[in-house]
Amino acid sequence: MKTFTSAFSLTCLLASLVAATPIAAPSTVAVTAASNGTAATCQCEAVICVQSWPESCHCSNDAKIDCYNKCGGEYPTLATCE
């Protein structure tokens, strides 16, 4: 019976977390084109970040830096995640 109760409690907890955690639609990070030719046509992958502070802030900053490393351009303005 303890196993069933533990599994049921865990299931309820996970269901409440899923229902309470909105996930934003993926978006493309904009990068200003640099002098190299690939930056003007380069597309960054869509990134989905968990909407929980400060993880969402770090995730967004990481996505901007990854896009900058891939496509170049001006260094992105990063948010302060404190």
C-alpha positions in Angstrom: 0.0 0.0 0.0 2.9 2.3 0.7 4.2 1.9 -2.8 0.8 2.8 -4.3 0.6 5.9 -2.0 4.1 7.0 -2.9 3.5 6.6 -6.6 0.1 8.3 -6.4 1.7 11.3 -4.5 4.5 11.5 -7.0 2.0 11.5 -9.9 -0.1 14.2 -8.3 3.0 16.3 -7.7 4.2 15.9 -11.3 0.8 16.7 -12.7 0.6 19.9 -10.6 4.0 21.0 -11.8 3.2 20.4 -15.4 -0.1 22.3 -15.1 1.6 25.2 -13.3 4.6 25.7 -15.5 3.7 27.6 -18.7 6.2 27.2 -21.5 6.7 30.0 -24.0 6.6 29.3 -27.7 10.1 28.9 -29.2 11.5 32.0 -30.6 14.5 32.9 -32.8 17.1 35.1 -31.3 17.8 38.2 -33.4 21.4 38.9 -34.3 22.7 42.0 -36.0 24.7 41.2 -39.1 28.5 41.7 -38.9 30.9 42.3 -41.6 31.2 38.6 -42.5 28.8 37.4 -45.1 27.3 34.4 -43.2 25.9 36.5 -40.4 23.4 38.2 -42.7 21.8 34.9 -43.7 22.5 32.9 -40.6 19.5 31.5 -38.6 19.7 30.5 -35.0 17.8 27.5 -33.6 14.7 28.1 -31.6 15.2 27.7 -27.9 12.6 26.7 -25.3 13.4 27.9 -21.8 11.6 26.8 -18.6 9.8 29.9 -17.3 11.2 29.8 -13.8 13.5 32.6 -12.5 16.5 32.7 -12.7 16.8 29.6 -14.9 14.9 31.3 -17.7 17.3 34.3 -17.6 20.4 32.0 -17.8 18.8 30.0 -20.6 18.0 33.1 -22.6 21.5 34.5 -22.1 23.0 31.1 -23.2 20.8 31.1 -26.3 22.0 34.6 -27.3 25.7 33.6 -26.8 25.2 30.3 -28.7 23.7 32.3 -31.6 26.5 34.9 -31.5 29.1 32.1 -31.6 27.3 30.5 -34.6 26.4 33.5 -36.6 28.6 36.3 -35.4 27.4 39.9 -35.5 27.4 42.4 -32.6 27.9 40.9 -29.1 24.4 40.4 -27.6 23.1 42.4 -24.7 22.7 40.0 -21.8 20.2 40.2 -19.0 21.4 40.4 -15.3 20.2 37.2 -13.7 20.4 38.2 -10.0 
